Amino acid sequence: MTKLIEDQSELVKWVNDQDGDLDLAVAFWGHDASAFLGLGKTRRRVRIVLEISQGATNIKEVRKLLKMPQVEVKSYERLHAKAYISADEVIIGSANASAGGLGIVGFENKHWKELGIQTRSREVIQRAKSWFEELWLAAEQINSSELDRIEKLQKVRAKLTPPMDWKAKDIFDSFKHHLEEWKDHNIWITVITSELSDEQEAILEERQKLQPEVEVYAYAEWPSIPKDAMIISFTWYADEDFNVDDPLIYRTPGVPQKGMMQYVFPTNLPGFEIGEVAKWKAATQKARDADPSRWKRRNGLRMPLREFIEKYS
C-alpha cells in the first residue's frame, strides 16, 4: 500500500499509533512536538536525528527529548530530511516536527502546505532503514554546552527577525492582533516634534564623515535610547501634519551611547509595511492627549511599540 498524505494530522496520528520502535530523521523540531507525536510512550524505543546548527530547532524541545529515557537523539549538521520510519512502514515528506509542519489544531496561522508519501513497500523500507543507519553512525552526540551556545544565538536572532504572520503584513495590525508573537522583539516607536538644531546637525555631519559608507542619522538628547533595537520613526512638527519619516525604520547599536547625540542606522522589517498612516496618527493623538506634559517634556513620543499599541490602538 502506498498513498499520499496531504493532511498532516494523518502523520501525527500515525506516529502516535505506532507500538513498535521508530527511527525519525526530521530536521527541525518545534515547541511541544514530542508531546504532539506521543514520544513519551514507554513501550517503544525512538531514535531521532535532527539539526541544531542552523538555529531552526527549538532547543528547549531538544532538552526535553534528551530527558526521555526511551528516546535517543543525535544531530547531523545541515540535515533537511523528513523521514518517519517504523518496522513495516515509512512516511517521507516535507513536514518538520513543528506546529506548522504537523498541522496542529490551534496553530492554523502557522501551517505550511505539506505533502508526504506513506508506503509499505519492502524495498523502500529496507533502503530507508539502511539510509538511517548510515545517518545515525555519522550523526553526533549532543552536549549541553552546544545547546547553551545555540540557545543564546537564537535569542539574539529572535529580536532581529519578525515573526511569520500570514494574515497581517501591516506592522500595526500584526502587533495589535498577534502581540504575543512579537514579545521578544525590541521594537520602538518615536514621534518627533522638533528638528535637530544647527549645532546638532553639524555634529551629525562630522559623525557621517567618520563612516561615509553607511547612512548615519541621529536623535538628540535621548540618554536612555535602547540598545539592539528597531525604531519606527514619525514626525509631527508644530503646524504640520503627522508624517512618516524617510527612512522609516532604524536600528540602534548594541552598545550604550553617551552625550548629546544618539546615532541610528536605516534598516527594515522584511515582509511588513507601515499600512494606513491614519491608524498611527490616531493612536499617537491618544498618547499625546493622555499625558500632554510628558509629550512636551520629551519633544514628542518614544516608547516600546508593544506598549504603544496595547495602550492606544
C-alpha positions in Angstrom: 0.0 0.0 0.0 1.3 3.4 -1.0 -0.6 6.7 -0.6 -0.2 10.4 -0.5 -0.6 12.3 2.8 -2.0 15.8 2.3 -3.5 16.3 5.7 -0.6 16.2 8.2 -2.9 15.2 11.1 -2.7 11.7 9.5 1.1 11.8 10.1 0.6 12.8 13.7 -1.9 10.0 14.2 0.4 7.5 12.5 3.3 8.3 14.9 1.0 8.2 17.9 -0.4 4.8 16.9 2.9 3.1 16.4 3.6 0.5 19.1 7.0 -0.6 17.8 10.3 1.2 17.6 10.7 4.3 15.5 13.5 6.0 13.6 12.9 9.6 12.9 15.2 11.7 10.7 13.4 15.0 10.9 15.5 18.2 10.6 13.6 20.8 12.7 11.6 20.4 15.9 9.3 23.0 17.4 7.8 23.6 20.8 5.9 20.5 22.3 6.5 18.4 19.1 7.4 15.4 21.3 4.0 15.7 23.1 2.0 16.1 19.8 3.7 12.9 18.5 3.3 11.0 21.7 7.0 10.2 22.1 6.7 9.9 25.8 5.2 6.5 25.5 7.5 4.0 27.2 6.5 0.9 25.2 8.8 1.8 22.3 12.3 2.9 21.6 12.7 6.0 19.4 15.9 7.2 17.7 15.9 10.8 16.4 18.4 12.6 14.1 17.7 16.3 13.9 19.5 19.5 13.0 20.5 22.1 15.6 23.4 24.1 13.9 21.1 26.2 11.7 19.0 27.5 14.7 15.7 26.4 13.4 15.1 23.7 16.1 13.6 24.7 19.4 16.4 24.0 21.9 14.1 23.6 24.8 12.4 20.8 22.9 15.7 19.1 22.3 16.4 19.2 26.1 13.0 17.7 26.7 13.8 14.8 24.2 17.2 14.2 25.8 15.5 13.6 29.2 13.2 10.9 27.8 14.7 7.5 28.8 13.3 5.7 25.8 14.5 8.3 23.3 18.0 8.7 21.8 18.8 12.0 20.0 21.7 13.0 17.7 22.4 15.9 15.5 23.6 16.0 11.9 24.7 19.3 10.5 22.6 20.6 7.6 20.2 17.7 7.7 17.0 18.6 5.8 15.3 15.2 5.6 11.8 14.4 7.0 11.6 10.6 7.3 9.4 8.7 9.8 10.3 5.0 9.8 8.7 2.1 11.6 9.3 -1.6 11.2 6.8 -2.1 8.4 6.0 1.4 7.1 7.7 4.6 6.1 6.4 8.2 5.7 8.7 10.6 3.7 7.6 14.1 3.0 8.1 17.8 3.7 6.8 18.1 7.3 9.1 19.1 10.1 8.1 18.3 13.6 6.6 21.6 14.4 3.1 23.1 14.9 3.2 24.5 11.3 4.6 21.3 9.7 2.4 18.9 11.5 -0.8 21.0 11.1 -1.5 21.1 14.8 -5.0 22.4 15.6 -5.0 25.8 17.3 -1.9 27.0 15.3 -3.6 27.4 11.9 -1.9 30.7 11.2 1.4 28.9 11.2 0.5 26.0 8.9 2.6 25.1 5.9 1.2 23.3 2.8 2.8 19.9 3.2 2.9 16.7 1.2 4.1 13.3 2.1 4.1 9.7 0.9 3.3 6.7 3.0 4.4 3.2 1.9 4.7 -0.4 2.9 7.0 -1.2 0.1 9.6 -3.7 1.5 12.2 -2.3 -0.9 11.6 1.3 0.2 11.5 0.3 3.9 14.8 -1.6 3.7 16.5 1.3 1.8 15.2 3.8 4.3 16.4 1.7 7.2 19.9 1.4 5.7 20.0 5.1 4.9 19.0 5.9 8.5 21.7 3.6 10.0 24.4 5.3 8.0 23.0 8.7 9.1 22.9 7.5 12.7 26.5 6.5 12.7 27.6 9.8 11.1 25.5 12.0 13.4 27.0 13.5 16.5 26.0 13.3 20.2 24.5 16.5 21.6 26.1 18.2 24.5 24.6 20.8 26.9 27.3 23.4 26.2 26.5 23.4 22.5 22.8 23.7 23.3 23.5 26.7 25.5 25.5 28.4 22.8 22.8 27.9 20.1 20.1 29.0 22.5 21.9 32.3 23.1 22.2 32.8 19.4 18.5 32.1 18.9 17.5 34.7 21.4 19.6 37.4 19.6 18.2 36.3 16.3 14.6 36.4 17.6 15.0 40.1 18.4 16.0 40.9 14.9 13.7 38.7 12.9 10.0 39.5 12.6 7.6 36.6 13.3 5.9 34.9 10.3 2.4 36.3 10.1 0.3 35.1 7.2 -2.7 37.3 8.0 -1.3 40.8 8.7 1.5 42.3 6.6 0.7 45.7 8.2 3.1 46.0 11.1 0.4 47.9 13.2 -2.2 45.2 12.7 0.3 42.4 13.2 1.2 43.9 16.7 -2.4 44.5 17.5 -3.7 41.0 16.7 -0.7 38.8 17.3 1.0 40.7 20.1 2.4 37.6 21.8 4.4 36.6 18.8 6.3 39.9 19.0 7.1 39.7 22.7 10.9 39.1 22.2 11.3 41.8 19.6 12.9 45.1 20.7 10.9 47.5 18.5 10.1 51.1 19.5 8.1 54.0 18.1 9.2 57.6 18.1 7.2 60.7 17.1 9.5 63.7 16.9 8.2 67.3 17.3 11.3 69.3 16.7 14.2 69.2 14.2 17.9 69.0 15.1 19.5 72.3 16.0 22.2 73.8 13.8 24.8 72.6 16.3 23.4 69.1 16.3 23.3 69.0 12.5 27.0 70.0 12.5 27.8 67.2 14.9 25.9 64.7 12.8 27.8 65.8 9.7 31.1 65.2 11.4 30.0 61.8 12.6 28.9 60.9 9.0 32.4 61.7 7.7 33.8 59.0 10.0 31.6 56.4 8.4 31.0 57.6 4.8 29.9 54.1 3.5 26.9 54.0 5.9 24.0 56.4 6.2 24.0 57.8 9.7 21.0 59.5 11.4 20.6 60.8 15.0 18.2 61.5 17.8 19.2 64.3 20.1 19.2 64.1 23.9 17.8 60.6 24.4 20.1 59.2 27.1 18.0 56.0 27.5 17.9 55.1 23.9 17.5 51.3 23.7 20.4 49.0 22.6 19.9 46.5 19.8 16.5 47.9 18.9 14.5 48.8 15.8 12.8 52.2 15.8 9.8 53.1 13.7 10.0 56.9 13.3 7.5 59.6 12.6 7.4 63.4 12.9 4.7 65.8 14.0 6.1 69.3 13.9 4.0 72.2 15.1 1.5 73.5 12.5 2.3 70.5 10.2 0.6 67.2 9.7 1.6 63.8 11.1 4.3 62.4 8.7 6.1 59.1 8.1 9.9 59.5 8.2 12.1 58.6 5.3 13.9 56.3 6.1 11.1 54.9 8.3 12.9 52.3 10.4 16.2 52.5 12.1 18.4 50.2 14.1 20.4 51.1 17.2 23.9 50.0 18.1 24.5 47.2 20.6 26.5 49.4 22.9 25.4 52.4 25.1 25.7 55.9 23.6 26.6 58.8 25.7 26.4 62.5 25.1 24.0 64.8 23.2 23.7 62.6 20.1 22.4 59.0 19.8 23.2 57.6 16.3 21.0 55.2 14.4 21.2 53.5 11.0 18.5 52.6 8.4 17.0 49.1 8.4 13.7 47.4 7.6 11.2 44.7 8.7 11.2 42.3 5.7 7.7 41.4 4.6 5.9 44.2 6.6 4.6 47.6 5.6 3.6 50.7 7.5 0.0 50.4 6.4 -2.6 53.1 7.0 -0.9 56.2 8.4 -4.2 57.3 9.8 -4.1 54.4 12.4 -0.7 55.5 13.6 -1.8 59.1 13.8 -5.0 58.3 15.8 -3.0 56.2 18.3 -0.4 58.9 18.6 -3.1 61.5 19.2 -4.4 59.4 22.1 -0.9 59.1 23.6 -0.4 62.9 23.3 -3.8 63.6 24.9 -3.2 61.1 27.7 -0.1 62.9 29.0 0.4 66.3 27.5 3.2 67.3 29.9 5.2 64.2 29.1 4.7 64.8 25.4 6.0 68.4 25.8 8.9 67.4 28.0 10.2 64.7 25.7 9.5 66.7 22.5 7.1 64.0 21.3 6.8 60.3 21.9 9.2 57.4 22.4 8.2 54.1 23.8 8.2 50.4 23.1 5.8 49.6 20.2 4.2 46.8 22.1 3.3 49.2 24.9 2.1 51.9 22.5 -0.3 49.6 20.7 -1.6 47.9 23.8 -2.4 51.3 25.3 -3.5 53.4 22.4 -4.7 51.3 19.5 
